[in-house]
């Protein structure tokens, strides 16, 4: 019983951290003014927040297996892969402010 309580605590922590990182990423996209031009470093911050969210999804995969079973674990696995793919995309391709916000909102909807 104690193990499940601990796993649930860490799973909730991971969920909160994923949520906060996605919100922070969206905030940085709102401040992005020009496609492909990032003189203020907002894309670097977005990449950092997405990598953080990806890591917390990794941890949540394991915690959710103990707490809720395979379905929730798969949800975090899928979300981790979606976040990773998006992070790699913005590291190699120009993206507009609006495209970024829309993509972050999609990620949030799949998670919330």
N, C-alpha and C positions, 0 to 999 in steps of 0.2 A: 504494500500500500504506500509506504513512504517513497518508494521509487517513482510511482506514478505521480505523486504530488510534486516531487522535484522536477520530473520531466514536464509536467504541465506548467510549472513556474517558468522554466526555460523556454518552452514553446511560446508562452505569452510574451516573454521578453523578445524573442525573435520576431514575432508578429509585429510588435510595437516598433522595433528597429527597422523592419522592412517598410512599414507604413511611413515612418519619419523620413527615411532616405528617399522614398518616392516623392513625398511632399517637397522635400528640399530640392530634388532634381527639377520638379515642375517650377519651383520658384526661380531657379537659375535660368530655365528656359524662358520665363517671362521677361528676364532682363537681357536676353540675347537680342541684338538689334539687326544684324546683317547676316545673311546666309554665308557660311564659310569664313567669316571674319570674327575672330574671337580675341580681340585685344585686351579684354578685361579678365580672361581666364575662366569664363563661366563653363565652357565645355570641359575643362579639366576638373572642375568641381562636380559637374554632372557625372563624369566618368567615375570619380571617387565615390560619390553617393551610390551609383549603380553597382559598383564592385562591392560596396558594403552590404547593400541589399541582397546581392547574389550570395555572399558569404552567410548571411543570416538565413537565407532560404536553405542553403546546404545544411546548416545545423538543424533547422526545423524539420527537414526530411526525417532525420533520426528521431527527434523528440516526438513528432506526431505519430510515428509507428507505435510507440509505447502508449501514447495518450488516446489516440483516436483510430488507429489502424491504417490500412493501406490506402484508402481513398484520399484522406487528407495528405498523407505522405506524397502521393502522386501529384496532388495539386501543387505542393511546394516544389517538387521536382520539375514540373512543367513551368511554373513561374520562374524558377531559377534559370531554366534554359531560355525562356523568353527575355528575361532581363539580360542575360549574357549575350544573346544575339543582338539585342538593341544596343548594348554597350559597345560591342565590336563594330556595329554599323556606324555609330557616331564617331568612332575613332578613325574610320577610314573613308567616310563620305560626308559631304556637306549636308547640313540639315537646317531647316528654317525654325524659327521660334514656334510657329504654329504647328508644324509637323511634330516637333518634340513634345509640345504640350499634349497633343492628341494621342501620341504614342504612350506617354506616361499615364494619361487617363485610362487608356485601355489596360495597361498593366495594373493600375489600381483597381479597376472594376473586376478584374479576374481574381483579385486578392481579397477585396472587402466583403 
